[in-house]
Amino acid sequence: MSSINHVAIIMDGNGRWGRKHKNSRNLGHKAGLLVIEKIIKETIKEKIKFLTLYAFSTENWKRPKKEIDYLFFLLENFLIKNIEKLDKENIRLKILGKKIFSKKLNDILIKSEKKTSKNKKLQINLALNYGSRSEILDAFNKIKNKDIRINENNFDKFLHTSRIPDPDLLIRTGNTQRLSNFLLWQIAYSEIFFVKKLWPDFNEKDYKKIILKFGKIKRNFGGI
């Protein structure tokens, strides 16, 4: 039975859900945040050590400014209200991506990472202003400038996910079957599950079903 150490999730469908149910993309994002809290709890129950959530991509800057501002407002409030709780529950928060947000949000992110840096029950990697192609190019330029031999082990050290194991399992909700520039290097051998449900409709039962299906997969990593 295959065990899971790291789950990565593309949380797709918030905006569509919001338009469908409330005629507001923003309310879809708010509903999606509640699902994140449930999935974190279930991840801890399953004793999974790493959870990576694709929250905001480098391409998402193309969205309307009001929607972007609301997304960051939700994130700021969530961290302000919950970082103490996350810390007490022995959860570590790490940001993947470049912190080029408002001074307020940058400060909150930096303080949250620092406060939880020694926690070990679960590490939540929040992909913010993240794009895999940019990450790979940055890593290549860094390793080239340091005149270090280019191989997989050395290359891994310069990625945002340095010291984080590759995802065993990638889940994408929203009935869309693409990777959207997410962890392209790291998911080379991940098992991928595409889910028809929009993210706000995804629940713990859906998550557990995928975990059970994953457990029945014989993984050979390119072997026989």
N, C-alpha and C positions, 0 to 999 in steps of 0.2 A: 504494500500500500504506500503510495507516494505521500510524503509529508510536506507541509507548507511552512516555509520560513518567511516568505515575503510575498505580499499581494499588492498589485498596482491596479488602480481603477481610473478609467476615464469616465467622469461623471457627466454624461451627455444627456441633454434633454430638458434642462431646467427652463430655458426660455420658451420652448414649445409647450411644455406643461403649463406654464404661467399664462400663455396666450389662450390655451384651450380652456382652462378652468377659471381663470380670474381676469382674462383679457389684459394681463400685465406680465411681461417677462421678469420684472423685478420680484414679484410675488412668487414666481417659480424658483428663483434663486433662494428666497427665504425658506420655501418648503424643502428645497434640496439640502439646506443646512441641517435641518432636523434629521434627515436620513443619515448624514455623516455621523451624527452623535450615536445613532443606533448601530451603525456599522462598526464604529470604534469599539463599542461595548461587546459586540459579537466577535470581533477580532481578538479581543482580550480573552473571551471565553474559550476560543479555539486555540489559545496559546501561540498565536502567530506573533512573531517578533518585529516585523516591519510592515508598514502600511503606507503606500505612496499614493497620494491623491492629486490628480491633475486639476488644479483649481483655476489657473489663468495662464494661457499660453502667450507666446510672443505675438501671435497673430490676433489675439483677442483685443489688442489696442485699436483694431479697426471698428470695434463696436461703438455705438453711440456713447458720448461722454457721460450722459446721465446714468446709463446702465453700468458703466465702469465705476463711476463714483459710488453707486449703490452697492456694488460688489465689495468694494474696499471698505465701505461703511459697515457692512455685515461682518467682514473679517475682523476689523478693528474691535467692534463690539463683542464678537465671539471671544477673542483672545483676552480682552479686558475682563470679561465676566468669568472666563473658564480657565485661565492659565494657572491659577492657584489650585484648582481642582485637578487639572492635568498633572501638575507637579506632585500633589498628594497621592495620586494614583500611580506614581512612578512611570509616567509617560514622558518621553522626550519628543520635542518638536525640532525638526530641522527643515530649513528652507532650501529648495532646489531652484536655482534661477538667480537672476541679477536683481538686487534690491535697489531699484531706481524709482521708488514710489514717493509719496509725500514724506516730509520729515517725521510727522507723527506716526505714520504706518511703519516706516523704517525703524524708528526707535522701538515701537511695540514688538516688531519681529525680532530685532536684535536682543531685546530684554527677555523675550519669551524663549529664544534659543539658549541664552546664557543661563536662565533660571532652571531650565529642565535638562541641561547638558549631561548630567550624571545619572539620569534615570535610565532604567534598564528593562522594565516590563514590556513596553512597546515603544517603538520609534515611529512617529508619524512624519513622513517626508511630504511637505506641502510644496508642490510644484507651482511656483508663482513667477510670472514673466519668464517662463521656461520654454525653450525650444530645443529639440534634440540636435538638429543640424548645427545650430549656433554653439551648443555645448561641445560637439565633436570638433568643430573648427577651432574653438578656443583651446581645447585640450591639445590638439595637434600643434598649434602655434606655441603653446607653453613648453611642450616637450622639445620642440625644434630649437627654441631659444636657449634651452638649458643644455643642449648638445648631449642629450641622453639617448641611448639606443631605443629605437621605436619597436616595441613589441606589445603584446596584449597586456601583460602585467604592468608595465610602465605606463601605458596609455590609461589604464583604469585609474591610476593614482591622480590623474589630472581632470577627471570627470567630476561633475557635481555629486555623483554617487560614490565617490571614493570611500572605501571601508564599509560600503553597504553591499550585501549580497545581491546578485541579480534577482529580479522577480521570478518566482516559480509560476505565478499565475497572474494573467492580465485579464481584467474584466472591463468591457465597455458597454454601457447602457445606451439607450436612445435609438435602437434599431438602425445603427450606422456601422458598417463594416470597414473601418479604416483606422489607422494608428495615429493620424493627426500630429505627426512630428513629436511623438512621445516616447522617450526611452528607447530609441531605435537601436542603439548599440547594446543596451542591457537586456532586451527581450529576445535575443537571438534564439534562445531555447525555451522561452516561456510558453506555457499552455495558454491559449487565448480563447476566451468565451465572450461572444457577442450576445447581448440581451436586448430583446425587443422593447421592454419597458423603458419609459422615460425615467431619469434618475429619481424624481420625487415619488415615483410609484414603486421603486425598488425597495425591498424590505429584508428583514433578517432571514426569513424562510428562503427567499431567492438566493441569498448569500450562502446559506448552509447547503442548499441543493448543489450549488456549484462546487463548494468545497468537497462534498461527498463524491461528486462526479470526478473531480480532480484526483481524489484518493484512489480511484479505480484505474487510473491511467498508468501504464508502464512507460516510464520515461527512459529513453536510451541515448539522448543527447547526440544524435547522429550515428550511433552505433547500431548494432543488430538487436 
